[in-house]
Amino acid sequence: MSNTLPSTIFAALKFSLLLTGESHDFTKRIPRKSLGLEKEKLSHIHFYLHDIVSGRNPTSVLVASAPKTNTSAAPFGEILVMDDALNVGPEPSSEQVGRAQGIYAIDSLGEPALLMAFSCVFTEGKYNGSTISILGRNAVFSDVREMPVDDTSPVVGGSGVFRFARGYAEARTHAFDLNSGNAVVEYDVYVFHY
């Protein structure tokens, strides 16, 4: 009798589903075209991130630090929130195409390295109103740092033109002022999107 009880309950549930027409599944397959997803393309986006941590109008501010921060080689444990300009050139006066909004934390006791989680919010040109989200490790003294742009790479997704985005970002320090801490970082972002 115990073997027939589960199969009886299962049959009753299937019959109930047929009568009500309701499914309690939380996933279902849908055709790509129903979301406007047609041919995937690869785009290269190039910009300069202007990270200003000092002066009268900083674009990155310290929001937390740990007791160990002042005793480690790098300021381990510092967390900053940023709203940095994304410009077409390294000069602060060059055309602004968006903002980098998010957080970064110094997450290494040894070499200066950041855990970065931010969105590139585009405000000009054909990507106006779209975003790309980047998450990854940034070893700041390496010549080139690679970060993903999806759940398996530094670009973790996006919105607008960049829905379902995936790819990676390369960061190169263009300028860093040891006295002020201000930096200009060149980004090359390679992103697949529809």
BELZI-V619611 format. One record per helix or strand of 2 or more residues. SS is the DSSP state (h for helix, s for strand). FROM is the first residue (numbers start at 1). TO is the last residue. Records with the same first field share a line. If there is no record, write none. Layout:
# BELZI-V619611
SS=FROM-TO + FROM-TO
This chain:
# BELZI-V619611
h=2-20 + 32-35 + 67-71 + 125-127 + 160-162
s=41-51 + 60-64 + 79-87 + 96-106 + 113-122 + 131-139 + 145-150 + 153-159 + 166-176 + 183-193
